[in-house]
Amino acid sequence: MTSQQTILLTGASGVVGTALLPKLARHRVISMVHKQVPPGSTEHVRGDLGAPDLGFDPAVARRLAAEVDVVVHCAAVTDFGAGATATDGLNVAGTLNVLDFARRADATVHYLSTAFVARDGMTRGRTNEGGADPADYLTSKLAAEQLVRDSGVAATIVRPSVVIGDSETGAISKFQGLHSLALAVLKGALPLLPLDQRAHIDFVPQDHLANALTALIDTETRAGEYWVTAGEAALFTQAMIDIVTDEAERAGLSLVPPRLVEPDMVDRLVRPVFIDPLPKGVRRRFDDMLAMTALFAGADFFPCSAIPGVTPLDEDRLTDAFRNSVRYLAVEKGLARPGTEAA
């Protein structure tokens, strides 16, 4: 049994933070909050990642620097449409402020990045009418990772793939991009999807990521880069479409599954004939979809790190987790009756 540690958690009210809090019950966790106090938080402090000393009152900053052993930095702008200014302001400058605090506290930092830094550039240069663009987000994460490496602070970099809901219940504090695609399929609002049927879609349930972070904390790991992904167990696009279709039928919804097309067909045939004549808002939603799917099209498997005490994901676990997420989504969006979600 490792000793109890005092942990400062940023992003405590976000998807990862809310999944992580219950896992850290044996430690003292101080949630850094800006507006919203996360459910389950027993101790919190108001702060601002974009401000010097994280926006703490000087007396609070001194007290925390003397008490905190570990900083888990989960807070980030993840909206692909937020723009470079907002993204850099939190993801880069905020990380620098976290590292400055950790240096004064002599604390270990566990920095939550993204596995998609390995695919930076895959969406650059695509047509986009002011909507979602992963380039700003990925650039900020790459820059923040470099700050962590150069800081001299004891730190790990954790790279998860797409995060979905709890593996057993599907519950999640905020729906993510993959949920948006699943919802569009459930509603029959996605006639085509620019992905090969055997493209692998890498995602991890939020509790699996929380288990990985907890293991790094409990083993007092102070360095290293860890990929928390499905790796070669990632599901194929067609398998995921089949799951969504099955769940639609289970909920009594009538839909026609989207047609899977080669990504290059979109620019050559689909956009000039069908998309360009549409209203700007519709074109923007189409570009938003392309921005996400381009991160998966033709990509290799992500690396997947072995973390002591964490069971790797396999196809069966991923299938069950995604099915439960779709069921939860359908109920929360009023497309299925309560009670049809996972038990």
N, C-alpha and C positions, 0 to 999 in steps of 0.2 A: 504494500500500500504506500503510495507516494504521499508526501506531506501536503497539507492544505496550503493553497496558494491564494494570494489576493490578485484578482484579475480585473483589469479595466477592459470593458467590452464596448467597442464602437459599433454602430449599426444594430443595436440590440433589438430594435423594433422591426427590423427587416426580416426577410425570408430566412436567412441563415441565423441571424441573432435569436429569433424566437424559437428556432429548432435547437439551438445550442444551449440556451439558458437551462432547461431542465437537465441536461446531461452534466452540467457543472455544479450540481447541487451540493457536492461535498466540498467545494471551494467557496471562498468569499468572492462574489462577483459584484462589481460596481458597474452598472450600466451607464454609459455616457449618453445622455439624451439631449436633443435639441428642442423638440416640441413634444413628442409623444412618449409617455412612459410605457414600456412594453409589459404585457401581462406576464405575471410570474416573477417580475423583478422585485427583489427585496431591498435593494439599495441602489440609488441612482444619484447622478450628479449632472447638473446642467453644464453644457459646454458648446463649443463651436469649433469644428475642425478647421475652418478657414481662418481662425484667429490665432495670434501668438499665444503660447501657453494653453492652447486648445480652448481659449476663452474662459478659463477658470479664474476665479478670484485669486489674487496672489497667495492668500492664506490657504485656500483649498489646493492650489497647485503645489505648495510646499508639503502639505499633509499627504497628498496622493503620491508625490515623488518619493516620500519616505516609506510608503506602505505598499505600493503596487509592485508585484513580482513579474507579472506577465501582462502584455497588451495584446488583445485579439482585435485586429483591425478589419472589420467587415464592412464598414460604411463606405458607400460609393454611389456615384451617379451611374446607373446602368441603362438609362433610357437612351437608345440609339439616336433619338431626335433632339436631345438636349442641346447640342452644339458644343463647339470646342471650348468656349469661354467657361460655361458652367461645368463641363466635364473636367477640364484642367483645374478649375478652382477647387474642386473637392478631391478628385482622384489623385492629383499630383501635389498641389500645395497642402492639402489635408494630410497626405501621407508624410510629407516632409515635417509637418508640425507634430505628428504622432511620433516620428523617429526622434525629434528633438526632445520631446517629453521622456521617451523611453531611455534616452541617453542620460538624462538627469536622474532618472529613477533607477538606473542600472537594471532595467527590466528587459526580458525577452519579448520580441515582437513576433506574432504569427500574422503574416500579411496575406489577406485573401485576394488573389489575383483571378485569372481566368485561363482555362486551357486554350481559349481561342486566340491567345497571343501567338500561338503556333501557326495561325492562319491569317495573320495580319497581311493585308495586301490582296486577299482573295476577292474583296468587293470594291477595291479602289478602281476608279475610272468608269464605274457603271452609271448609267443614266439614273438620276434621282432628282425629283422636283421638290426639294426642300424637306423631304420626309426623313425616315430613319436612315442613318448611315453609320455602320459599325466602326468606320475608320477612326473617328474622334475617340470613341471609347477604347478601342484597342491601342491606339497611340498613347493614351493616358495611362493605361495599365502597364505598357512596356516601359514608359518613363518612370512610373512609380516603382516597378521592380528594380530598375537600375538604381534608384535612390536607396532602396533597401540594401542592395549589394554594396553600395559605396559608403554606407553610413557608418560602418564600424560597429553597429549595434548587433548583438546576438539576435538572429532572426531566421525564420523560415519563410518560404514563399509557397503558398498552397494554391494549386490551379485546378479548380473544379470545372467540369463541363456544364451544360445546361442543368439548372436545378429545378426539379419538379416537387410535388407535394410529398407528404409523409408516405412511406412505402406501404403502410397498412391501411391508413384512412384516406389518403389523398389530400388531406387538409394542408393548406398553405396560407400564409398571411397576405400574400399579394400574388395574383396571377402573373405569370411570366410569358415571354414570347411564344414558347411552345404551346402554352395553353391557348393563346390567340389563334394559332393555326388549327388546333384541335376543335376549338369552338366554331371556327368558320366551316370546318368539315361537318360538324354536328348540325349546323344550320343549313347545310347545303349551299353555302355561299362561296365555295371555292371550286369552280369548275375545273381548274387545272393546277398542277403543282409542278414547278420546274425542278424536278429531282428524278434521278434514275431510281427504279424500284428497289435496287440493291445498294443504294447509298445508305451508309450507316449513320444513324442519328444518335449521337452520344449524349446521354443525360444521366443524372444521378438523383436519387431521392434525397430530400433535405436531411433526413435522419442519418443516412449513410455519410454525408459530408460532416454532419455534427459529430458523429462517432469518430471520424478521422481527426478532426480538430481536437476533440477531447483526448484521444490517444496521444497526440503530440504534446498536449499540455501535461497529462498525467505522467508521461515518461520524461518530462522536463527536457524535451528536445530543444536544442538551441541553434540549430543550423540545418540547412538542406532545402531542396526544392522538391515538392511533392505533388504529383498529378493524381487528383481524385476524380477518376473517370470510369466509364464502363470498359474502355479499351477495346479489345477484340471481341468482347461480349455485346457490344452495342447492337441494338436492333436495326433491322433494315426498314427503309421507308414503307415498303408494302406491308410488312408485318404490323407497323403502327397504324396505317390506314385501316387495315383489317380489324384491329382492336377498336378503333373509333367507330367503325361501321357496326360492329357487333354491339357495342354499347348503345348506339343510336337505336338499333332494332329492339334492344332490351327495354329502352325507355319509350318505345312506341313512336319513334320519329321515323319519318320517311325521307330518305336522302339518296342521291346518286353520288357515289364516291368520286373524288376528283380524278381527272385523267393525269397520269404522270407523264411528263414530256421532258425531253432532253433540254438542259438549260440554254444551249445555243439556239434552239428552235424559237425561244422567246424573242430574242433580238432580231432573228432573221424573218420570222413569220408572224408570230402572235402580236408583238407590239405594233408593227406598222399597220396591220390590218384591223386588229380588234381594240387595241389599247389607246393608241394616239388619238383617235377621234372622240374618246370619252371625256367627260368633264374632269377638271383638274383634280378635284377631290378623289375621284375614283382612280385616276392615274397615280396619285400619291399613295393610296392604300396598296395598289399593285406594286409600286416600287418598294414600299415597306416590306411586303412579303418577299420580294426578290432579295432584299438586303439580308434577311434572315436565312433564306434557303441557300444563298450563295456561300454561306459559311460551311455548308455540308456537302455541296455538290463536288464530286470527284476528289474528295479529301481522303488522306490516309487516316488510319486509326490513330487516336491519341495514345501517348504513353500512359501507363497505369502503374503507380508506385505501390509497392508492398509496404504497408504500415502495420507494425506489430499490434495484434489485438483486433484488427479490422478485417472482417471476412470480405474477400473480393466479391464483386457483383457477378452474377451469371445470368444467362438468358431467361431462366424461369423467374428469378427475382425481379428482373427488369420488366418482364411482361406483366407480372402481377402488379408491380408498382405503377406502371403506366396505366393499366386498366383502372386501378383505384383512383388515380388522378383524374381520369376522364369521367368516372362516375361522380366524383366530388364536384367537378366542374359543371356537369350537366345539372346537378341538383341546385348548386349555388346560382346558376344562371336561369333557373326556372324552366329548364327543358325536361326535367325528370322529377318525379315525385320524391319528397323526402322519404328516406327508408330504403331507397334503391341504391344508395351509395354503399361503400364498403363497410362491413361491420367493424 
